[in-house]
């Protein structure tokens, strides 16, 4: 079993630990709008919370570290800045906190440069993650950000987050079955489009990144609604699609959309609470718990796809030749 696959199985417990040890934590933005910044999976998790905040009338934006560092530094003084970095040692994140020590941080690593330079730190409890691709560091970051964000909105997602960890644990019992289905549904040597709406757009973005890092697949993630505005023509090119559809505001719209795409010839791997029946659809029925929290159990599909599709290409998921776990240069 690869290190990446081992870490996939560690997720339920480290998610629970992250929730437990942050029950009393909260953002203190003093009325300022929120600015989240990260790279890779940290940015995807930040964008998810930004979407949640904006839906609840809380002003928030997510910008990647490098763009913020070089093009938008004037925004730092105007916002409550949250630097999200699993390692706390990536180049751009370190530069931001050195220049702007009034930021707070979400990180997994005590004693890191980011943790030591900010005003306040919120820790995930993912423990050390060794594989290049993120699994448990992403899902614990999502859990922590949604926990803190729901409190800031005057609500709480604590119970839903614990349920998500339980769902993930139960679905991991079917890992071999899911890998087989994924391996039959997707071709690792062809481009893959990942689609969703609302919170699932960010599940798709993280999944696309994971498959690029592991199976070296060309992937693209976008909103399903954006796909209809032009790229829809790609269905004529024997397109394969991974579509995330948790129960939520656009659930029925998405069901109709997926069936339409399948009828037109797209090969669909469909992840939702309920299956769809069509010769071009492979359905994985996974409980979503909550539309935003669904990112946690639904990310398992791309993690398992990373393991299976990497193996089909003679690769080991989580091992790399050109990149390292921590990006130390621009």
C-alpha positions in Angstrom: 0.0 0.0 0.0 1.4 3.4 -1.0 1.9 6.1 1.6 -0.8 8.2 -0.1 -3.3 5.3 0.2 -2.4 4.8 3.9 -3.0 8.5 4.5 -6.4 8.3 2.8 -7.5 5.7 5.4 -6.3 8.0 8.3 -8.8 10.7 7.4 -11.8 9.8 9.5 -9.9 9.9 12.8 -7.8 13.0 12.1 -10.9 14.9 10.9 -12.5 14.0 14.3 -9.4 15.2 16.1 -9.4 18.4 14.2 -13.0 19.1 15.2 -12.5 18.1 18.8 -9.4 20.2 19.4 -10.9 23.3 17.8 -14.4 23.3 19.4 -13.7 26.5 21.3 -11.8 28.3 18.6 -13.3 31.2 16.5 -12.3 33.8 14.0 -12.0 37.4 15.5 -12.2 39.6 12.4 -13.2 42.8 14.2 -15.7 43.6 11.4 -13.2 43.4 8.5 -14.0 41.4 5.4 -12.1 38.0 5.2 -9.2 37.4 2.8 -8.1 33.7 2.6 -4.9 32.9 0.8 -3.2 29.6 0.0 -1.9 27.4 -2.9 -3.0 24.1 -4.3 -5.3 22.2 -1.9 -5.1 25.0 0.7 -6.6 27.4 -1.9 -9.4 25.0 -2.8 -10.4 24.7 0.8 -10.2 28.5 1.2 -12.4 29.0 -1.8 -15.0 26.6 -0.4 -15.3 28.7 2.8 -15.4 31.9 0.9 -18.4 30.6 -1.0 -20.0 29.6 2.3 -19.4 33.1 3.8 -20.7 34.9 0.8 -23.8 32.9 0.7 -24.4 34.0 4.3 -23.8 37.6 3.6 -20.2 37.7 5.0 -17.8 39.5 2.7 -14.9 37.1 1.8 -12.4 36.6 -1.0 -9.8 33.9 -1.7 -6.6 34.7 -3.6 -3.6 32.5 -4.2 -0.4 33.4 -2.3 1.6 34.5 -5.3 -1.0 36.8 -6.8 -1.6 38.4 -3.4 2.1 38.8 -2.8 2.9 40.5 -6.2 -0.3 42.1 -7.3 -2.8 42.6 -4.5 -0.7 43.5 -1.4 -2.8 46.7 -0.9 -5.7 44.4 0.2 -3.8 43.1 3.2 -4.5 46.1 5.5 -8.1 46.2 4.5 -8.9 42.5 5.4 -8.8 39.9 8.1 -6.1 37.8 6.5 -6.0 34.0 6.9 -2.9 32.3 5.5 -3.8 28.6 4.8 -0.7 26.4 4.5 -0.4 22.7 5.4 3.3 22.8 5.8 3.7 26.4 6.9 6.9 26.4 4.8 5.8 27.1 1.2 7.8 30.0 -0.3 5.0 32.5 -1.0 3.2 31.9 2.3 6.3 32.6 4.3 6.9 35.8 2.4 3.3 37.0 3.1 3.5 36.4 6.9 7.0 38.0 7.1 5.6 41.2 5.4 2.3 41.1 7.2 2.5 39.6 10.7 -1.0 40.7 11.6 -2.4 37.7 9.7 -3.7 34.5 11.3 -2.9 31.1 9.9 -4.5 27.7 9.4 -1.7 25.1 9.3 -0.9 21.5 10.3 2.6 22.2 11.4 3.6 23.6 14.8 6.9 25.5 14.8 6.7 26.2 11.1 7.7 29.6 9.7 4.1 30.6 9.0 3.0 29.5 12.5 5.8 31.5 14.1 5.2 34.7 12.3 1.4 35.3 12.5 -0.8 36.9 15.2 -2.7 33.7 15.8 -2.7 30.0 14.6 -5.5 27.5 14.1 -4.1 24.0 13.8 -5.4 21.0 11.9 -4.5 17.7 13.5 -3.8 15.7 10.3 -0.4 14.7 11.7 2.5 14.4 9.2 1.5 13.9 5.6 4.3 12.3 3.5 2.7 11.7 0.1 3.1 14.5 -2.5 -0.7 14.7 -3.1 -2.9 16.0 -0.3 -5.6 13.8 1.2 -5.9 14.2 5.0 -4.4 17.6 5.0 -7.1 18.8 2.6 -10.0 17.2 4.4 -8.9 18.4 7.8 -8.4 21.9 6.5 -11.9 21.8 5.0 -13.3 20.6 8.3 -11.5 23.3 10.4 -12.5 26.1 8.0 -16.1 25.1 7.9 -16.2 24.7 11.7 -14.8 28.2 12.2 -16.8 29.7 9.4 -20.1 28.3 10.5 -19.5 29.8 14.0 -18.7 33.2 12.4 -22.1 32.9 10.6 -23.9 32.3 13.9 -24.4 28.6 13.1 -22.6 25.4 13.7 -21.5 22.6 11.4 -19.9 20.5 14.2 -22.4 17.7 14.0 -22.4 17.6 10.2 -18.6 17.4 10.2 -18.6 14.5 12.6 -21.2 12.8 10.4 -19.0 13.4 7.4 -16.1 11.6 9.1 -18.4 8.7 9.9 -19.6 8.5 6.3 -16.0 8.6 5.1 -15.1 5.8 7.4 -18.0 3.6 6.2 -17.3 4.3 2.5 -13.6 3.4 3.0 -14.9 -0.2 3.7 -15.9 -0.2 0.0 -12.6 1.1 -1.3 -11.7 -1.9 -3.4 -15.1 -2.0 -5.0 -15.0 1.7 -5.7 -11.5 1.4 -7.2 -12.7 -1.3 -9.6 -15.7 0.7 -10.7 -13.5 3.8 -11.2 -10.9 1.9 -13.1 -13.6 0.5 -15.5 -15.3 3.9 -15.9 -12.2 6.2 -16.5 -9.3 6.0 -18.9 -6.1 7.5 -17.3 -4.7 8.2 -20.8 -7.5 10.6 -21.8 -8.4 14.1 -20.5 -10.9 14.2 -17.7 -13.4 17.0 -16.9 -14.6 17.4 -13.3 -17.8 19.2 -12.8 -20.1 20.4 -10.0 -22.1 23.4 -8.9 -21.9 25.5 -5.8 -19.6 23.9 -3.2 -18.9 20.9 -5.5 -17.0 23.2 -7.8 -14.2 23.2 -5.2 -14.5 19.4 -4.7 -13.8 19.2 -8.5 -10.9 21.6 -8.3 -9.2 19.7 -5.6 -9.9 16.4 -7.5 -8.4 17.8 -10.7 -5.3 18.8 -8.8 -5.0 15.4 -7.1 -5.2 13.5 -10.4 -2.6 15.8 -12.1 -0.2 15.2 -9.2 -0.6 11.4 -9.0 -1.8 9.8 -12.3 -0.3 12.7 -14.4 -3.7 13.1 -16.1 -4.7 16.2 -18.0 -7.7 17.3 -16.0 -9.9 20.4 -15.9 -12.4 21.5 -13.2 -15.2 24.0 -13.7 -18.8 24.9 -12.8 -21.3 22.7 -14.7 -23.1 25.8 -15.7 -20.0 27.3 -17.2 -19.4 24.1 -19.2 -22.6 24.6 -21.1 -21.4 28.0 -22.3 -19.1 26.8 -25.0 -17.1 23.8 -23.8 -20.3 21.7 -24.1 -19.2 21.0 -27.7 -16.4 18.8 -26.3 -19.0 16.0 -25.7 -18.6 15.3 -29.4 -14.9 14.3 -28.7 -15.7 11.2 -26.6 -15.6 13.2 -23.4 -15.2 11.6 -20.0 -16.6 13.4 -17.0 -16.5 13.1 -13.2 -19.6 14.9 -11.9 -20.3 15.7 -8.2 -23.9 16.2 -7.2 -24.7 16.3 -3.4 -28.2 17.1 -2.4 -28.7 20.8 -2.4 -30.0 23.7 -4.3 -29.3 22.4 -7.8 -29.7 18.7 -7.2 -32.5 18.1 -9.7 -31.0 20.4 -12.3 -27.8 18.4 -12.1 -29.6 15.1 -12.4 -31.2 16.3 -15.7 -28.0 17.7 -16.9 -26.0 14.5 -16.3 -28.6 12.4 -18.1 -28.6 14.9 -21.0 -24.8 14.7 -21.3 -24.9 10.9 -21.1 -27.5 10.7 -23.8 -25.3 12.9 -26.1 -22.4 10.4 -25.6 -20.4 11.6 -22.7 -19.0 8.9 -20.4 -20.0 9.9 -16.9 -18.7 8.9 -13.4 -21.5 10.3 -11.3 -21.1 10.8 -7.5 -24.4 11.6 -5.6 -26.7 10.4 -2.9 -28.7 8.5 -5.4 -27.7 6.6 -8.6 -28.8 7.4 -12.1 -29.5 4.7 -14.6 -28.0 5.1 -18.1 -25.6 3.0 -20.2 -23.1 5.9 -20.2 -23.3 6.6 -16.4 -21.3 4.8 -13.7 -23.0 5.9 -10.4 -21.4 5.9 -7.0 -24.0 6.5 -4.3 -22.3 8.3 -1.3 -24.2 10.2 1.4 -23.4 13.9 1.2 -24.6 14.9 4.7 -24.6 18.6 3.8 -23.9 20.4 0.5 -20.8 22.1 1.8 -19.6 19.2 4.0 -20.0 16.9 1.0 -16.5 17.9 -0.1 -15.1 15.6 2.6 -16.7 12.3 1.7 -16.9 13.1 -2.1 -13.1 13.8 -2.2 -12.6 10.1 -1.5 -13.6 9.3 -5.1 -10.7 11.3 -6.6 -8.4 9.9 -4.0 -9.3 6.4 -4.9 -9.1 7.3 -8.6 -5.6 8.6 -8.0 -4.6 5.2 -6.6 -6.3 3.1 -9.3 -5.5 5.2 -12.3 -1.9 5.7 -11.2 -1.5 1.9 -11.0 -2.9 1.5 -14.5 -0.1 3.8 -15.8 2.6 2.0 -13.8 2.9 4.9 -11.3 2.6 5.0 -7.5 0.1 7.5 -6.3 1.8 10.1 -4.1 5.3 9.7 -5.6 6.7 12.4 -7.9 9.8 13.1 -9.9 9.6 16.8 -10.5 7.9 18.3 -7.5 8.4 18.1 -3.7 5.9 18.1 -0.8 6.9 21.7 0.1 7.3 24.2 -2.7 10.4 26.2 -1.8 10.7 28.5 -4.8 8.6 30.6 -7.0 
